[in-house]
Amino acid sequence: MTDAAALARAYRHCEHLAKAHYENFPVASRLLPPAMRPHVAAIYAFARAADDFADEPGREAAERLRLLDDWGEQLRQAASSADPIFIALANTIREHRLPIQLFEDLLSAFRQDVTTTRYATWTDVLDYCRRSANPVGRLVLRVAGYDDPRLDTASDAVCTALQLTNFWQDLERDWLIGRVYVPVDDRTRAAAVEEDLAARSMTPPWQRVMASMSERTRALFADGRRVCDGVSGRLRWELRLTWLGGSRILDKLEHARFDVFNNRPRLGVGDVPTLFRDAIFWRTD
């Protein structure tokens, strides 16, 4: 059994990782109920480390897969691990009875990032998001004490929308590491070719296909909006702001005509008043 001081140090380590890495969407922010923050940070730290293994430059694919396999083994042996991430995570899993399968789903998506660089169809992209993003939302709901299939479904829609928004925002960044998440069949119909990405040119065909991606993403945000009203207290404000933040990135992408080569959109200090205003005057469906 980990002593209280070691457990506190482990959670502080996870919270440091969370604060150091997020960009668009706050992780374990001050808006969350204080009791939730350490647990959400532990979940994030587990996923952040695994994501870094998948993307680590200079390592061969086989080595990255080995690191992910080792991370999965540590997950299964978390109760006896000396790693601060797993010290915290084991406690979080135990306290909130979190399903290990959700963590395994995350790992399967990170492995896929090592082995898969193109997606044939929209269905394929959604399946990736089902494992790369949706488990995080369900885990946060469980930490908050919610176990409701309707909330899970709405959360899945929002998490997928957030993941997709990040894909469109990072079109150039992903291209530079060899990945394209825009489905091949949609690109083919629009005559959007990868040579344009190599030339850093957001051509009309690419603008058309990205507009289609944005429209589908907005539909998912709309489908998931009800999760923000299905929870109570401070978590409701956290989810509203997260939902609004993702939608605002889409606004910026559309305003820039998806030219992420010259203007990669991100949230800044200037967006804060608008986000809080919209959260306060939130329309309940």
C-alpha positions as CSV (number, residue, x, y, z in Angstrom):
1,M,0.0,0.0,0.0
2,T,1.4,3.4,-1.0
3,D,1.8,5.8,1.9
4,A,-0.1,9.1,1.8
5,A,3.0,11.3,1.2
6,A,4.1,9.2,-1.8
7,L,0.6,9.2,-3.2
8,A,0.4,13.0,-2.9
9,R,3.7,13.3,-4.7
10,A,2.5,11.1,-7.5
11,Y,-0.6,13.1,-8.0
12,R,1.4,16.4,-8.0
13,H,3.6,14.8,-10.7
14,C,0.6,14.1,-12.9
15,E,-0.9,17.5,-12.3
16,H,2.4,19.1,-13.5
17,L,2.3,17.1,-16.7
18,A,-1.3,18.1,-17.3
19,K,-0.6,21.8,-16.8
20,A,2.5,21.7,-19.0
21,H,0.9,20.1,-22.1
22,Y,-2.6,21.3,-22.8
23,E,-3.3,23.9,-25.5
24,N,-6.9,24.3,-26.6
25,F,-8.8,22.4,-23.9
26,P,-8.0,22.7,-20.2
27,V,-7.1,19.5,-18.4
28,A,-7.9,19.2,-14.7
29,S,-8.5,23.0,-14.7
30,R,-9.6,25.1,-11.7
31,L,-13.2,24.8,-12.9
32,L,-13.3,21.1,-12.1
33,P,-14.4,20.2,-8.6
34,P,-11.2,20.0,-6.5
35,A,-11.7,16.3,-5.6
36,M,-11.8,15.4,-9.4
37,R,-8.6,17.3,-10.4
38,P,-6.0,14.8,-9.2
39,H,-7.8,11.8,-10.8
40,V,-8.3,13.6,-14.1
41,A,-4.7,14.6,-14.1
42,A,-3.6,10.9,-13.5
43,I,-5.7,9.8,-16.5
44,Y,-4.3,12.5,-18.6
45,A,-0.7,11.7,-17.6
46,F,-1.2,8.1,-18.5
47,A,-2.5,9.0,-22.0
48,R,0.0,11.8,-22.5
49,A,3.0,9.5,-21.9
50,A,1.6,6.8,-24.2
51,D,0.9,9.4,-26.9
52,D,4.5,10.6,-26.6
53,F,5.7,7.0,-27.0
54,A,3.7,6.7,-30.2
55,D,5.1,9.9,-31.6
56,E,8.6,9.9,-30.3
57,P,11.0,11.0,-33.1
58,G,14.1,9.1,-33.8
59,R,12.7,5.7,-32.7
60,E,11.8,3.0,-35.1
61,A,8.2,1.8,-35.2
62,A,9.1,-1.5,-33.6
63,E,10.7,0.3,-30.6
64,R,7.7,2.6,-30.2
65,L,5.3,-0.4,-30.2
66,R,7.5,-2.1,-27.6
67,L,7.3,1.0,-25.4
68,L,3.5,1.0,-25.7
69,D,3.4,-2.7,-24.9
70,D,5.5,-2.1,-21.8
71,W,3.2,0.7,-20.8
72,G,0.2,-1.6,-21.2
73,E,1.9,-4.2,-19.0
74,Q,2.5,-1.5,-16.3
75,L,-1.1,-0.6,-16.5
76,R,-2.1,-4.2,-15.7
77,Q,0.4,-4.2,-12.9
78,A,-0.3,-0.7,-11.8
79,A,-0.8,-1.6,-8.1
80,S,2.8,-2.6,-7.8
81,S,4.4,0.0,-10.0
82,A,7.0,2.5,-8.7
83,D,6.2,5.0,-11.5
84,P,4.5,8.0,-10.1
85,I,1.9,8.0,-13.0
86,F,0.9,4.5,-12.1
87,I,1.0,5.1,-8.4
88,A,-1.6,7.8,-8.9
89,L,-3.5,5.9,-11.6
90,A,-3.8,2.7,-9.6
91,N,-5.4,4.7,-6.7
92,T,-7.8,6.5,-9.1
93,I,-8.8,3.2,-10.8
94,R,-9.4,1.6,-7.4
95,E,-11.3,4.6,-5.9
96,H,-13.6,5.0,-8.9
97,R,-13.8,1.5,-10.2
98,L,-12.7,2.5,-13.6
99,P,-12.9,0.0,-16.4
100,I,-9.4,-1.1,-17.5
101,Q,-10.8,-1.6,-21.0
102,L,-11.1,2.1,-21.5
103,F,-7.3,2.5,-20.9
104,E,-6.7,-0.5,-23.2
105,D,-8.7,1.2,-25.9
106,L,-6.5,4.3,-25.6
107,L,-3.4,2.2,-26.0
108,S,-4.8,0.5,-29.1
109,A,-5.3,3.9,-30.7
110,F,-1.7,4.9,-29.9
111,R,-0.5,1.7,-31.4
112,Q,-2.5,2.5,-34.5
113,D,-0.8,5.8,-34.7
114,V,2.5,3.9,-35.2
115,T,1.2,1.5,-37.8
116,T,-1.5,3.5,-39.7
117,T,-0.9,6.8,-41.5
118,R,-3.9,7.1,-43.8
119,Y,-7.6,6.4,-43.4
120,A,-9.7,5.1,-46.3
121,T,-13.2,6.3,-45.0
122,W,-14.9,8.5,-42.5
123,T,-16.0,5.3,-40.7
124,D,-12.3,4.4,-40.2
125,V,-11.6,7.8,-38.8
126,L,-14.5,7.6,-36.4
127,D,-13.4,4.1,-35.2
128,Y,-10.0,5.6,-34.4
129,C,-11.6,8.4,-32.4
130,R,-13.8,5.9,-30.6
131,R,-10.6,4.6,-29.0
132,S,-8.3,7.6,-29.0
133,A,-10.7,10.2,-27.6
134,N,-14.0,8.8,-26.4
135,P,-12.5,6.7,-23.5
136,V,-11.3,10.0,-21.8
137,G,-14.8,11.4,-21.7
138,R,-16.2,8.3,-20.2
139,L,-13.5,8.1,-17.6
140,V,-14.1,11.7,-16.6
141,L,-17.8,11.0,-16.2
142,R,-17.0,7.9,-14.0
143,V,-14.6,10.0,-11.8
144,A,-17.5,12.5,-11.4
145,G,-19.8,9.7,-10.4
146,Y,-21.9,9.4,-13.6
147,D,-22.6,6.0,-15.2
148,D,-25.4,6.7,-17.6
149,P,-25.5,5.3,-21.2
150,R,-27.2,8.5,-22.5
151,L,-24.4,10.7,-21.1
152,D,-21.8,8.3,-22.5
153,T,-23.2,8.6,-25.9
154,A,-23.3,12.4,-25.8
155,S,-19.8,12.4,-24.3
156,D,-18.5,10.2,-27.2
157,A,-19.9,12.7,-29.7
158,V,-18.1,15.6,-28.1
159,C,-14.9,13.8,-27.6
160,T,-14.8,12.7,-31.2
161,A,-15.6,16.2,-32.3
162,L,-12.7,17.6,-30.2
163,Q,-10.4,15.0,-31.6
164,L,-11.4,15.8,-35.2
165,T,-11.1,19.5,-34.6
166,N,-7.5,18.9,-33.5
167,F,-6.9,16.9,-36.6
168,W,-8.1,19.8,-38.9
169,Q,-6.2,22.3,-36.8
170,D,-3.0,20.2,-37.1
171,L,-3.3,19.2,-40.7
172,E,0.2,20.5,-41.5
173,R,1.8,19.2,-38.3
174,D,0.4,15.7,-38.9
175,W,1.5,15.8,-42.5
176,L,5.1,16.6,-41.4
177,I,5.2,13.4,-39.3
178,G,3.6,11.4,-42.1
179,R,-0.1,11.3,-41.1
180,V,-3.2,12.4,-42.8
181,Y,-6.5,11.9,-41.0
182,V,-8.8,13.3,-43.8
183,P,-10.3,10.2,-45.4
184,V,-8.9,9.1,-48.7
185,D,-12.4,8.7,-50.3
186,D,-13.4,12.2,-49.5
187,R,-10.1,13.6,-50.8
188,T,-10.5,11.6,-54.0
189,R,-14.0,13.0,-54.6
190,A,-12.8,16.5,-54.1
191,A,-9.6,16.0,-56.1
192,A,-7.5,17.1,-53.1
193,V,-4.0,15.7,-53.6
194,E,-1.2,15.3,-51.1
195,E,1.2,17.2,-53.3
196,D,-0.6,20.3,-52.3
197,L,0.1,19.6,-48.6
198,A,3.8,19.1,-49.5
199,A,3.7,22.5,-51.2
200,R,1.9,24.1,-48.2
201,S,-0.9,25.1,-50.4
202,M,-4.6,25.2,-49.3
203,T,-6.1,24.8,-52.7
204,P,-9.8,25.0,-53.6
205,P,-10.1,21.2,-53.6
206,W,-8.6,21.0,-50.1
207,Q,-10.8,23.9,-49.0
208,R,-13.9,22.0,-50.2
209,V,-12.9,18.7,-48.4
210,M,-12.0,20.6,-45.2
211,A,-15.3,22.4,-45.3
212,S,-17.0,19.0,-45.5
213,M,-14.9,17.7,-42.5
214,S,-15.8,20.8,-40.5
215,E,-19.5,20.4,-41.2
216,R,-19.5,16.8,-40.0
217,T,-17.5,17.8,-36.9
218,R,-20.1,20.5,-36.1
219,A,-22.8,17.9,-36.3
220,L,-21.0,15.8,-33.7
221,F,-20.6,18.8,-31.4
222,A,-24.4,19.3,-31.8
223,D,-25.1,15.7,-31.0
224,G,-23.0,15.8,-27.9
225,R,-24.1,19.2,-26.5
226,R,-26.6,17.6,-24.0
227,V,-23.7,16.1,-22.0
228,C,-22.9,19.6,-20.8
229,D,-26.4,19.9,-19.3
230,G,-26.6,16.3,-18.1
231,V,-24.0,17.0,-15.4
232,S,-24.1,19.4,-12.5
233,G,-22.0,21.8,-10.5
234,R,-18.5,22.9,-11.6
235,L,-18.2,20.0,-14.1
236,R,-21.0,21.6,-16.1
237,W,-19.0,24.8,-16.5
238,E,-15.9,22.8,-17.5
239,L,-17.7,20.9,-20.2
240,R,-19.5,24.0,-21.5
241,L,-16.2,25.8,-21.9
242,T,-14.5,22.7,-23.5
243,W,-17.4,22.4,-26.0
244,L,-17.3,26.1,-26.8
245,G,-13.5,26.0,-27.2
246,G,-13.7,23.3,-29.8
247,S,-16.5,25.1,-31.6
248,R,-14.5,28.3,-31.6
249,I,-11.5,26.6,-33.2
250,L,-13.8,25.4,-36.0
251,D,-14.9,29.0,-36.4
252,K,-11.3,30.1,-36.7
253,L,-10.6,27.4,-39.2
254,E,-13.5,28.3,-41.4
255,H,-12.7,32.1,-41.1
256,A,-9.2,31.3,-42.4
257,R,-10.6,29.1,-45.1
258,F,-8.7,26.2,-43.5
259,D,-5.2,27.7,-44.4
260,V,-3.4,26.2,-41.5
261,F,-0.1,26.7,-43.3
262,N,-0.2,30.4,-42.8
263,N,-2.5,30.7,-39.8
264,R,-2.8,27.7,-37.5
265,P,-5.8,28.7,-35.3
266,R,-5.6,28.4,-31.5
267,L,-7.3,29.8,-28.5
268,G,-5.8,32.8,-26.8
269,V,-6.4,35.3,-24.1
270,G,-8.6,37.3,-26.4
271,D,-11.0,34.3,-26.7
272,V,-11.6,34.0,-22.9
273,P,-14.3,36.8,-22.5
274,T,-16.3,35.3,-25.4
275,L,-16.1,31.8,-24.1
276,F,-17.2,32.8,-20.6
277,R,-20.0,35.0,-22.0
278,D,-21.3,32.1,-24.1
279,A,-21.0,29.7,-21.2
280,I,-23.0,32.0,-19.0
281,F,-25.7,32.5,-21.6
282,W,-25.6,28.9,-22.6
283,R,-28.7,27.7,-24.5
284,T,-30.2,24.6,-22.9
285,D,-31.7,22.3,-25.4
